[in-house]
Amino acid sequence: MNVRIAGVLNVTPDSFSDGGRDASAAAAIARGLTLWAEGADWVDVGGESTRPGAAPVPEEEELRRVLPVIEGLVAARAPVSIDTQKLGVARAALAAGARLVNDVGGLRAAGMAEAAAEFGAGVVIMHMRGDPQTMQRDTRYDDVVDEVRAGLERGLARALAAGVKEIWLDPGLGFGKDTEGNLTLLRRLPELLDLGFPLYVGASRKRFIGELTGRSEPAARRFGSVGAALAAVAGGASAVRVHDVAATRDALTVFLAARPPRVGAA
């Protein structure tokens, strides 16, 4: 299967979907190994919640949460990405064996792109208006796709200037977007393909899925999340970030096997 899957591993007490479940290092390592066994191409480890309104976490605390988990997963040979906006956390995670920096800040932190290049790691560049504390205060756009494109282009320029070789672009569903903005991005995802880099989409369990399905509890949004992953891949995404790895992998396997070949494909 050509589509890559990132398994979400939140080592936090306050993440919107599963905060606290994997807060201990032992529990998080066990969960990460389960995600890998279920078919995740990499385990995305995060130590700071980026849900709307979330307060920032001190760098020392974020490091305390994620480093033992990354070390445990790497020791078991599981591929790991680090979900962080902080340069110090990214550098420590890369030194511990993480292969990819998933930066919801879009490489705005000085030195982030250069650190990835130094370690020969890849980056996920995500679009976010503002920060987690402010991003949902104003979700109006003249054209959400145009603004997302412009933000991704700024991050892409930083990555290319630093010499990063592996680059993924994430439109940032739920980060400064309302339900209609998220749906517009999914519908018009093909318009971002001409940026020339693979698209990475994280829709799993987000609020807009709950609004569409009537599922208020994030964990109950499993089926809607799988549907969003399929919609993203249909629109050209090459990677999806999900909580429910096994369900998503099975659905994608069937979807990709049954999908008609594109017109003009060899």
C-alpha positions as CSV (number, residue, x, y, z in Angstrom):
1,M,0.0,0.0,0.0
2,N,1.5,3.3,-1.1
3,V,-0.4,5.5,1.4
4,R,1.5,6.0,4.7
5,I,-0.1,5.9,8.1
6,A,1.1,7.8,11.1
7,G,-0.2,6.5,14.4
8,V,-1.1,9.1,17.0
9,L,0.6,8.7,20.4
10,N,-0.2,11.5,22.8
11,V,2.0,11.4,26.0
12,T,-0.1,14.1,27.6
13,P,-2.7,14.5,30.4
14,D,-4.9,16.8,28.4
15,S,-5.1,15.9,24.7
16,F,-8.6,16.2,23.3
17,S,-9.1,12.6,22.4
18,D,-7.1,10.4,24.7
19,G,-5.4,12.7,27.3
20,G,-4.0,10.7,30.2
21,R,-4.4,7.3,28.8
22,D,-0.8,6.9,27.7
23,A,0.8,9.5,30.1
24,S,3.3,7.0,31.7
25,A,6.3,6.0,29.6
26,A,5.6,2.3,29.9
27,A,2.0,2.7,28.8
28,A,3.0,5.0,25.9
29,I,5.7,2.6,24.7
30,A,3.3,-0.3,24.8
31,R,0.7,1.7,22.9
32,G,3.2,2.8,20.4
33,L,4.3,-0.7,19.7
34,T,0.7,-1.7,19.3
35,L,0.2,1.0,16.7
36,W,3.3,-0.2,14.8
37,A,2.1,-3.8,14.9
38,E,-1.3,-2.7,13.6
39,G,0.4,-1.2,10.5
40,A,1.5,2.3,11.4
41,D,4.5,3.4,9.2
42,W,5.6,5.6,12.0
43,V,4.5,6.4,15.5
44,D,3.9,10.2,16.0
45,V,4.9,11.0,19.6
46,G,3.7,14.3,21.1
47,G,4.1,15.7,24.6
48,E,2.1,18.9,24.3
49,S,-1.6,19.1,23.5
50,T,-2.5,21.3,20.6
51,R,-6.2,21.1,21.0
52,P,-8.0,24.5,20.8
53,G,-7.3,26.6,23.9
54,A,-4.5,24.4,25.2
55,A,-1.8,26.1,27.3
56,P,1.8,25.7,26.2
57,V,4.0,23.2,28.1
58,P,7.5,24.1,29.3
59,E,10.2,22.6,27.2
60,E,11.6,20.7,30.2
61,E,8.2,19.0,30.8
62,E,7.7,18.2,27.2
63,L,11.1,16.5,27.1
64,R,10.4,14.6,30.3
65,R,7.3,13.2,28.7
66,V,8.5,12.3,25.2
67,L,12.2,11.3,25.5
68,P,11.8,8.0,27.4
69,V,9.0,7.0,25.0
70,I,11.0,7.7,21.9
71,E,14.0,5.9,23.4
72,G,11.9,2.9,24.2
73,L,10.3,2.8,20.8
74,V,13.6,3.3,18.9
75,A,15.1,0.5,21.0
76,A,12.4,-1.8,19.7
77,R,13.1,-0.6,16.2
78,A,9.8,1.2,15.7
79,P,10.0,4.2,13.4
80,V,9.2,7.5,15.3
81,S,8.2,11.0,14.5
82,I,8.2,13.8,17.0
83,D,5.1,16.1,17.2
84,T,6.5,19.4,18.5
85,Q,6.9,23.1,17.8
86,K,10.0,23.5,20.0
87,L,13.5,23.4,18.6
88,G,15.0,22.0,21.8
89,V,12.5,19.1,21.9
90,A,12.9,18.4,18.2
91,R,16.7,18.3,18.5
92,A,16.6,16.0,21.5
93,A,14.1,13.7,19.8
94,L,16.2,13.5,16.6
95,A,19.3,12.7,18.7
96,A,17.3,9.9,20.3
97,G,16.4,8.4,17.0
98,A,13.2,10.1,15.7
99,R,13.2,10.3,11.9
100,L,10.7,13.0,11.2
101,V,9.6,16.3,12.8
102,N,5.9,16.9,12.7
103,D,5.7,20.7,13.3
104,V,2.2,22.1,13.6
105,G,3.8,25.6,13.7
106,G,5.0,25.1,10.1
107,L,8.7,25.6,10.8
108,R,8.2,29.0,12.2
109,A,10.6,28.3,15.1
110,A,14.1,29.6,14.2
111,G,16.4,26.7,13.5
112,M,13.8,24.0,13.2
113,A,14.3,23.3,9.5
114,E,18.1,23.4,9.9
115,A,17.9,20.9,12.8
116,A,15.9,18.4,10.6
117,A,18.5,18.8,7.8
118,E,21.4,18.4,10.2
119,F,20.0,15.0,11.4
120,G,19.0,13.9,7.9
121,A,15.3,13.8,9.1
122,G,12.1,14.7,7.3
123,V,9.6,17.4,8.2
124,V,5.8,17.7,8.2
125,I,4.9,21.4,7.5
126,M,1.5,22.2,8.8
127,H,-0.7,25.3,8.4
128,M,-2.1,26.9,11.5
129,R,-3.5,30.4,11.9
130,G,-2.2,31.7,15.2
131,D,-1.5,29.2,17.9
132,P,-3.6,26.6,19.8
133,Q,-4.8,29.2,22.3
134,T,-6.0,31.6,19.6
135,M,-6.6,29.6,16.5
136,Q,-10.4,29.1,16.8
137,R,-11.2,32.7,17.6
138,D,-11.6,33.6,14.0
139,T,-12.1,30.9,11.4
140,R,-13.2,33.1,8.5
141,Y,-11.2,33.2,5.3
142,D,-11.7,34.9,2.0
143,D,-10.4,31.6,0.5
144,V,-9.2,29.0,2.9
145,V,-7.3,27.0,0.3
146,D,-5.4,30.1,-0.9
147,E,-4.4,31.1,2.6
148,V,-3.4,27.5,3.5
149,R,-1.3,27.4,0.3
150,A,0.5,30.6,1.2
151,G,1.3,29.4,4.7
152,L,2.6,26.1,3.4
153,E,4.7,27.9,0.8
154,R,6.4,29.9,3.5
155,G,7.3,26.8,5.5
156,L,8.3,25.0,2.3
157,A,10.7,27.8,1.5
158,R,12.4,27.4,4.9
159,A,12.7,23.7,4.5
160,L,14.2,23.9,1.0
161,A,16.6,26.6,2.1
162,A,17.8,24.5,4.9
163,G,18.3,21.5,2.6
164,V,15.6,19.2,4.1
165,K,15.2,16.2,1.7
166,E,11.9,14.7,2.9
167,I,9.0,17.1,3.1
168,W,5.3,16.6,3.7
169,L,2.7,19.3,3.6
170,D,-0.3,19.3,6.0
171,P,-3.3,21.7,5.4
172,G,-4.0,21.6,9.2
173,L,-7.6,20.5,9.5
174,G,-9.1,21.8,12.7
175,F,-6.2,24.3,13.3
176,G,-8.0,27.7,12.8
177,K,-10.7,26.2,10.6
178,D,-14.4,25.5,11.2
179,T,-16.3,22.6,9.8
180,E,-17.0,24.2,6.5
181,G,-13.3,25.2,6.2
182,N,-12.2,21.7,6.9
183,L,-14.6,20.2,4.3
184,T,-13.5,22.8,1.7
185,L,-9.9,21.8,2.2
186,L,-10.8,18.1,1.8
187,R,-12.9,18.8,-1.3
188,R,-10.2,21.0,-2.8
189,L,-7.1,19.0,-1.6
190,P,-6.0,18.3,-5.2
191,E,-5.3,22.0,-5.6
192,L,-2.4,21.7,-3.2
193,L,-0.7,18.9,-5.1
194,D,0.9,21.3,-7.5
195,L,3.1,22.5,-4.7
196,G,5.1,19.4,-5.7
197,F,5.3,17.6,-2.3
198,P,3.3,14.8,-0.8
199,L,0.3,15.8,1.3
200,Y,-0.2,14.6,4.9
201,V,-3.7,14.9,6.4
202,G,-4.7,14.6,10.1
203,A,-8.5,14.5,10.5
204,S,-8.8,11.8,13.1
205,R,-11.5,12.3,15.8
206,K,-11.6,16.0,15.3
207,R,-14.5,18.3,16.2
208,F,-15.8,18.7,12.7
209,I,-16.3,14.9,12.5
210,G,-18.3,15.1,15.7
211,E,-20.4,17.9,14.3
212,L,-21.1,16.0,11.1
213,T,-21.9,12.7,12.8
214,G,-23.4,13.9,16.1
215,R,-20.7,12.1,18.0
216,S,-19.7,14.3,20.9
217,E,-17.1,11.9,22.4
218,P,-13.9,11.9,20.4
219,A,-13.4,8.1,20.8
220,A,-16.8,7.6,19.2
221,R,-15.7,9.2,16.0
222,R,-13.8,6.2,14.8
223,F,-15.9,5.5,11.7
224,G,-16.2,9.1,10.7
225,S,-12.4,9.4,11.1
226,V,-11.9,6.5,8.7
227,G,-14.2,8.2,6.2
228,A,-12.2,11.4,6.5
229,A,-9.0,9.4,5.8
230,L,-10.5,7.9,2.7
231,A,-11.7,11.3,1.5
232,A,-8.2,12.7,2.0
233,V,-6.6,9.9,0.1
234,A,-9.2,10.2,-2.7
235,G,-8.1,13.9,-2.9
236,G,-4.5,13.0,-3.3
237,A,-3.1,12.7,0.3
238,S,-0.1,10.3,0.5
239,A,-0.2,10.0,4.3
240,V,-2.8,10.2,7.0
241,R,-2.4,10.7,10.8
242,V,-4.8,8.6,12.7
243,H,-5.7,7.2,16.1
244,D,-7.3,4.0,14.8
245,V,-4.5,2.4,12.7
246,A,-5.9,-1.1,12.1
247,A,-9.3,0.2,11.0
248,T,-7.8,2.8,8.7
249,R,-5.3,0.4,7.2
250,D,-8.0,-2.1,6.4
251,A,-10.3,0.5,4.9
252,L,-7.5,2.0,2.8
253,T,-6.4,-1.5,1.6
254,V,-9.9,-2.2,0.2
255,F,-10.4,1.4,-1.1
256,L,-7.1,1.4,-3.0
257,A,-7.6,-2.0,-4.4
258,A,-11.0,-1.1,-5.7
259,R,-10.3,2.4,-6.9
260,P,-10.3,2.8,-10.7
261,P,-7.0,3.8,-12.3
262,R,-6.6,7.5,-13.0
263,V,-7.2,8.6,-16.5
264,G,-3.8,8.6,-18.3
265,A,-2.1,6.5,-15.7
266,A,0.4,4.0,-17.0
